[in-house]
């Protein structure tokens, strides 16, 4: 008859059995927050690298158009 003692106290048993352990929903939320932070960091790195590449291209294009002398105006 021990079975009848288990009916109705499942919340109490869960509170004592799983005390201090992370639930599946909490774990999912934590993992999603970590992935979101990693996506933001990757995007930031990619945007910074693209900006640097753009400036590098602009400088090389300017040198190509103006010649090897660097920044020269019309009358120099």
VOKOL-729281 format. One line per field, with one value per residue: residue number from 1; x, y, z of N, C-alpha, C, O in turn; chain. Coordinates in Angstrom, 3 decimals, padded with zeros to 6 digits, always signed. Example, Ala and Ser with C-alpha at 12.3 -4.5 7.8 and 13.67 -1.06 7.14 Angstrom:
// VOKOL-729281
n (1,2)
n_east (+013.190,+012.850)
n_north (-005.690,-002.250)
n_up (+007.800,+007.080)
ca_east (+012.300,+013.670)
ca_north (-004.500,-001.060)
ca_up (+007.800,+007.140)
c_east (+013.200,+012.900)
c_north (-003.300,+000.030)
c_up (+007.800,+007.870)
o_east (+014.236,+013.409)
o_north (-003.319,+001.138)
o_up (+008.465,+008.039)
chain (A,A)
//
This chain:
// VOKOL-729281
n (1,2,3,4,5,6,7,8,9,10,11,12,13,14,15,16,17,18,19,20,21,22,23,24,25,26,27,28,29,30,31,32,33,34,35,36,37,38,39,40,41,42,43,44,45,46,47,48,49,50,51,52,53,54,55,56,57,58,59,60,61,62,63,64,65,66,67,68,69,70,71,72,73,74,75,76)
n_east (+000.793,+002.103,+002.041,-000.163,+000.614,+002.178,+000.624,-000.308,+001.800,+003.764,+004.944,+006.248,+008.065,+009.549,+010.650,+012.394,+013.945,+015.117,+016.380,+018.436,+019.329,+019.581,+016.840,+015.364,+014.221,+015.404,+018.058,+017.912,+017.231,+019.543,+021.519,+020.593,+020.893,+023.683,+024.369,+023.244,+024.788,+027.268,+026.703,+026.326,+028.926,+030.395,+029.246,+029.993,+032.794,+033.026,+031.958,+033.802,+036.133,+035.330,+035.056,+037.715,+038.876,+037.574,+038.608,+041.277,+041.128,+040.233,+042.424,+044.426,+043.303,+043.248,+046.002,+046.638,+045.286,+046.395,+049.067,+052.419,+053.225,+051.705,+049.504,+048.733,+048.021,+046.392,+048.278,+050.859)
n_north (-001.187,+001.124,+002.570,+004.286,+006.301,+007.907,+009.416,+012.645,+013.996,+014.729,+017.149,+017.899,+015.793,+016.210,+018.687,+018.054,+015.988,+016.996,+019.269,+022.082,+021.426,+022.103,+022.908,+021.603,+023.586,+025.899,+025.352,+025.349,+028.042,+029.284,+028.260,+029.303,+032.033,+032.159,+031.396,+033.510,+035.655,+034.893,+035.051,+037.818,+038.703,+037.524,+038.832,+041.455,+041.261,+040.509,+042.748,+044.713,+043.721,+043.836,+046.583,+047.416,+046.096,+047.456,+050.078,+049.500,+048.677,+051.081,+052.768,+051.451,+051.657,+054.415,+054.927,+053.532,+055.019,+057.560,+057.215,+056.246,+058.128,+058.674,+060.721,+063.184,+066.386,+068.289,+070.144,+069.458)
n_up (+000.000,-000.203,-002.439,-002.450,-000.814,-002.369,-004.004,-004.798,-003.567,-005.337,-006.056,-003.733,-003.493,-005.822,-005.236,-003.181,-004.232,-006.576,-005.735,-006.010,-008.513,-012.008,-014.041,-017.077,-018.680,-017.630,-018.256,-021.059,-021.524,-020.518,-022.254,-024.701,-024.218,-024.029,-026.652,-028.052,-027.139,-028.176,-030.922,-031.178,-030.556,-032.658,-034.856,-034.294,-034.474,-037.164,-038.436,-037.706,-038.919,-041.600,-041.906,-041.569,-043.759,-045.794,-045.512,-046.031,-048.693,-049.849,-049.385,-050.888,-053.422,-053.752,-053.801,-056.135,-058.072,-057.781,-058.088,-057.084,-055.261,-053.019,-051.154,-053.221,-054.498,-057.104,-058.026,-057.213)
ca_east (+000.000,+002.979,+001.711,-001.133,+001.312,+002.848,-000.344,-000.530,+002.981,+004.800,+005.671,+007.133,+009.152,+010.396,+011.386,+013.484,+014.799,+015.850,+016.792,+019.776,+019.655,+019.045,+015.767,+015.597,+013.871,+016.448,+019.253,+017.660,+017.334,+020.951,+022.229,+020.164,+021.532,+025.092,+024.451,+022.922,+025.968,+028.301,+026.320,+026.622,+030.376,+030.843,+028.811,+030.824,+034.117,+032.914,+031.745,+035.080,+037.038,+034.848,+035.388,+039.161,+039.111,+037.107,+039.594,+042.483,+040.855,+040.170,+043.797,+045.145,+042.706,+043.729,+047.397,+046.652,+044.831,+047.251,+050.453,+053.161,+053.601,+050.837,+048.477,+049.192,+046.934,+046.479,+049.403,+052.086)
ca_north (+000.000,+002.298,+003.320,+005.338,+007.397,+008.736,+010.236,+013.984,+014.669,+014.736,+018.430,+017.845,+014.876,+016.858,+019.766,+017.496,+015.134,+017.778,+020.547,+022.519,+021.013,+022.977,+022.277,+021.588,+024.896,+026.843,+025.029,+025.815,+029.500,+029.641,+027.947,+030.257,+033.311,+032.029,+031.423,+034.866,+036.478,+034.513,+035.618,+039.258,+038.878,+037.201,+039.909,+042.628,+040.994,+040.521,+044.131,+045.409,+043.258,+044.367,+048.005,+047.524,+045.699,+048.548,+051.165,+049.019,+048.737,+052.489,+053.289,+050.883,+052.218,+055.793,+054.862,+053.095,+056.100,+058.739,+056.845,+055.780,+059.243,+058.851,+061.756,+064.376,+067.159,+068.579,+071.009,+069.152)
ca_up (+000.000,-000.239,-003.650,-002.154,-000.141,-003.367,-004.727,-004.283,-003.030,-006.371,-006.006,-002.571,-003.829,-006.822,-004.575,-002.381,-005.056,-007.566,-005.142,-006.388,-009.879,-013.045,-014.807,-018.527,-019.247,-017.226,-019.040,-022.416,-021.509,-020.336,-023.496,-025.722,-023.893,-024.408,-028.115,-028.490,-026.859,-029.140,-032.218,-031.141,-030.619,-034.017,-035.744,-034.018,-035.057,-038.623,-038.862,-037.532,-039.975,-042.876,-041.930,-041.813,-045.146,-046.644,-045.476,-046.704,-050.122,-050.254,-049.415,-052.033,-054.636,-053.848,-054.253,-057.518,-058.935,-057.678,-058.329,-055.911,-054.406,-051.871,-051.309,-053.942,-055.062,-058.528,-058.397,-056.494)
c_east (+000.844,+002.675,+000.781,-000.496,+001.989,+001.903,-000.476,+000.700,+004.108,+005.586,+006.660,+008.323,+010.105,+011.235,+012.554,+014.452,+015.689,+016.300,+018.229,+020.186,+018.963,+017.966,+016.087,+015.278,+014.898,+017.721,+019.101,+017.780,+018.782,+021.746,+021.871,+020.787,+023.011,+025.251,+024.183,+024.118,+027.085,+027.989,+026.633,+028.119,+030.901,+030.464,+029.685,+032.210,+034.065,+032.730,+033.035,+036.052,+036.618,+035.172,+036.873,+039.506,+038.680,+038.084,+040.876,+042.303,+040.848,+041.570,+044.561,+044.593,+043.161,+045.176,+047.470,+046.267,+045.782,+048.706,+051.135,+053.490,+052.720,+049.794,+049.085,+047.980,+047.153,+047.783,+050.681,+053.041)
c_north (+001.262,+003.163,+004.487,+006.505,+008.334,+009.684,+011.588,+014.688,+014.736,+016.048,+018.443,+016.930,+015.507,+017.952,+019.218,+016.693,+015.953,+019.134,+020.867,+022.120,+021.931,+022.239,+022.364,+022.942,+025.954,+026.613,+025.534,+027.335,+029.951,+029.406,+028.940,+031.627,+033.280,+032.095,+032.817,+035.794,+036.161,+035.063,+037.103,+039.509,+038.587,+038.308,+041.141,+042.454,+041.083,+041.944,+044.929,+045.012,+043.797,+045.847,+048.198,+047.146,+046.799,+049.703,+050.753,+049.088,+050.179,+053.088,+052.749,+051.435,+053.662,+055.816,+054.459,+054.235,+057.288,+058.430,+056.488,+056.896,+059.443,+059.910,+062.978,+065.079,+067.395,+069.277,+070.662,+068.358)
c_up (+000.000,-001.449,-003.351,-001.414,-001.121,-004.080,-004.037,-003.748,-004.061,-006.371,-004.848,-002.861,-004.842,-006.184,-003.769,-003.239,-005.980,-007.034,-005.550,-007.786,-010.872,-013.837,-016.297,-019.142,-018.860,-018.031,-020.472,-022.495,-021.381,-021.619,-024.596,-025.472,-024.273,-025.922,-028.656,-028.277,-027.852,-030.525,-032.270,-031.257,-032.018,-034.987,-035.541,-034.630,-036.568,-039.132,-038.752,-038.632,-041.333,-042.996,-042.223,-043.247,-046.105,-046.671,-046.197,-048.220,-050.605,-050.340,-050.617,-053.342,-054.842,-054.347,-055.718,-058.452,-058.936,-057.988,-057.024,-054.935,-053.200,-052.148,-051.985,-054.518,-056.546,-058.899,-057.661,-057.352)
o_east (+000.318,+003.011,+000.924,-001.053,+002.343,+002.344,-000.726,+000.642,+005.282,+006.783,+007.777,+009.458,+011.322,+012.399,+013.600,+015.658,+016.870,+016.572,+019.120,+021.294,+017.890,+018.156,+016.974,+015.992,+015.231,+018.384,+020.044,+018.372,+019.204,+022.548,+022.745,+021.171,+023.537,+026.153,+024.826,+024.426,+027.775,+028.896,+027.142,+028.543,+031.757,+031.263,+030.072,+032.745,+034.954,+033.297,+033.329,+036.721,+037.471,+035.527,+037.244,+040.334,+039.344,+038.364,+041.488,+043.209,+041.402,+041.867,+045.266,+045.356,+043.426,+045.532,+048.287,+046.867,+045.960,+049.502,+050.493,+054.003,+052.991,+049.258,+049.863,+047.030,+048.010,+048.334,+051.532,+054.133)
o_north (+002.359,+004.347,+005.560,+007.603,+009.453,+010.655,+011.659,+015.891,+014.794,+016.046,+018.944,+017.256,+015.357,+018.133,+019.862,+016.717,+015.647,+020.047,+020.024,+022.443,+022.467,+021.095,+023.109,+023.399,+026.817,+027.566,+026.084,+027.858,+030.891,+030.247,+029.375,+032.311,+034.268,+032.764,+033.252,+036.622,+037.068,+035.497,+037.600,+040.419,+039.315,+038.685,+041.796,+043.383,+041.664,+042.305,+045.745,+045.867,+044.176,+046.316,+049.048,+047.800,+047.048,+050.254,+051.564,+049.503,+050.475,+053.837,+053.499,+051.657,+054.081,+056.622,+054.997,+054.393,+057.947,+059.357,+056.435,+056.612,+060.344,+059.989,+063.713,+064.439,+066.762,+069.030,+071.537,+068.011)
o_up (+000.189,-001.478,-003.936,-001.408,-000.751,-004.696,-002.833,-003.494,-003.692,-006.662,-004.979,-002.514,-004.734,-006.542,-003.686,-002.995,-006.149,-007.814,-005.445,-008.212,-010.598,-014.251,-016.713,-020.034,-019.673,-018.441,-021.041,-023.439,-022.054,-022.023,-025.345,-026.421,-024.784,-026.426,-029.611,-029.134,-028.317,-031.235,-033.274,-031.969,-032.520,-035.845,-036.508,-035.235,-037.190,-040.163,-039.626,-039.212,-042.136,-044.078,-043.032,-043.881,-047.111,-047.736,-046.892,-048.943,-051.664,-051.270,-051.292,-054.282,-055.969,-055.207,-056.466,-059.515,-059.960,-058.135,-055.976,-053.853,-052.407,-053.253,-051.376,-054.971,-057.164,-059.972,-057.503,-056.903)
chain (A,A,A,A,A,A,A,A,A,A,A,A,A,A,A,A,A,A,A,A,A,A,A,A,A,A,A,A,A,A,A,A,A,A,A,A,A,A,A,A,A,A,A,A,A,A,A,A,A,A,A,A,A,A,A,A,A,A,A,A,A,A,A,A,A,A,A,A,A,A,A,A,A,A,A,A)
//
